[in-house]
Amino acid sequence: MRYIAHFIVLFGFWLLLTLDLSANNLIVGAVSALLVSAYFGRFFMRGYRKVFHPHRYFWFIVYLFIFIWECVKANFDVAYRVLHPAMPIKPGIVKVRLELKTNIARTLLANSITMTPGTITVDIIDDFIYIHWIYVSSTDPEVYGKKVSGRFEKYLKLIFE
């Protein structure tokens, strides 16, 4: 069953990348996904049953909209700080406790934070993520943790856990 789930994910990813439903493309994609699944399938997707839960796809689409909205807001915030004559920045590295348990959820959170302008993930150590932030607005870990990672973390928990 793990190999079938792996094949479905890879073949779906192939179709999303190519956006071509011609017979040649479908054959090449299916053969490629089959070979990769047969060779590497034992190394990936330990919780393969999660792939078949449709509510995860719904929350992933919601997450994409949230992520795009947060990126747009962060772009305007960084543009304001760059164009302002006083350049109001207060950079620092903040330590945020993670509630996510799976590695893929933590990786997606770290990448989402890094792709949002004004923040970059420095490291993940145990249950903490270290983030360089362009404007550290608070010294309270609860406040800045919720502001930096909380907006993504609750949706990633619904998707991956």
N, C-alpha and C positions, 0 to 999 in steps of 0.2 A: 504493500500500500504506500510505503514511503517513496518508492521509485515512481509510482504513478503520480503522486502529488508533486514530486520534483519535476517530472516531465511536464505536467500541466503548467506549473509556474514558469518553467523555462520557455515552453512553446508560446505561452501568453506574452512573455516578455519579448520574444522574437517578433511576434505579430505587432506589438506596440512599437518596437523599434523600426520595423520596415514599413508598416502601414500598407502592405501589398497583399492582396488575396489571390494572386495568380497561382496557378497550379505548381509552377516551378518553385516559387517562393515557399509555398506550403510544404512541399516535399523536402526542400533543403532545411527549412526550420524544424520539421518533424524529425528528420534524420539526425540533425545536429542535437536537438534536445534529447533524443533517444540515446545517442552515444554518450553525451555528457551525463545523463541520468544513470546510465548503466555503469559508467566508470566512477563517477564522483557521488552518486546517490547515497552511498553508505556513510559519507562524511557529513552530510547536511540534513537539516530538517528533522530534528529529533522529535519535535511535537507536531508532526505532519497533520494531525487531525484538525489543528487550528486553521489550516488553510481552507477548510470546507465550511467554516462558519460565515454566513453572509453578513452578519452584523458587523464583522471586522472590516469588510469592504466599505460599508456605509460610513463607519467612523473614520476610515482612512480618507475618504472623499471630504468629509467634514474637516479633518485635520489639514488637508491640502488648502482649503479655503482660509482656515485660520492662519496657516503658515504664510500664505501669500499676503493676507491682510497685515500681519505683523511685519513682514518685510517692507511693505509699502510705508507703513508708519515709521519704521526704523530708518528708511531711506530719507524721509523728510526730516527726521530728527537729526541725522548726521549732516544733512545738507545745511540745516539751520546752524548747527554748531560750527561748521566750516566757514559759512558765509558771515556769521556774526563777527563784528569788529573785535569784541572782547574774547572771542573763541572760548565759550564757557564749557570747558571740559574738566573732568575730575576723574582721571583714569585710575584703575586699580584692579586687582585680582580678587575675586570673591570666591568663597568656598560654599557650595550649596549641597545639602544632603539630598541624595537621590532616593526616590521611592520605587523606582523601576528595578526589577530583578533580572530580566533577561538581557543578554548581551546585545541582541539586535535592537531592542528598544533603547538601550543606553547609547548605542552607536548612532541611531537615528536622532536621538535628542542632541547629542554632541554635534552632529552635522547640521542639524537645524539651527542650533545656536550659532555655529560658525558662519552659516550662510546668511544670517540676519546681520545687517550692517550695524557696526558699533560694538559687536561682541565677537569673541573668538574663544573656543574651548581650548584650554591649555593641557589639561590632563584629567583622567578619571582614576582615582585611587580608592579602592574599596567601595564604600557607599557615598563617596563625595566626588563632585565634579568641580574643577577649578576653571573659572571663566574670567578672561580679561574683558573688562567692560569700560566703555568710553566715558561713562558718567555714573559713578557710584553714588546714588542718591540717598542711601541710608547705611547706617552701620549695623542695623538689626538684621541678622541672618534670615529671619522669617520674611521680612519685607522684601529684601532684594532677591531672596530665593524665589519667592512667588512672582516677582516682577520679571526675572530673567528666564527661569525654566518652567515655572508653574503653568504658564499659558500653553506650553507644548506637552508637558508631562502627563496631565490628566487624560489627554486624548491618546497618547501613546500607550498608556496603561490599558485603555479600552481596546486598543488594537492588538497588542502583543501579549497581554497577560490575562 
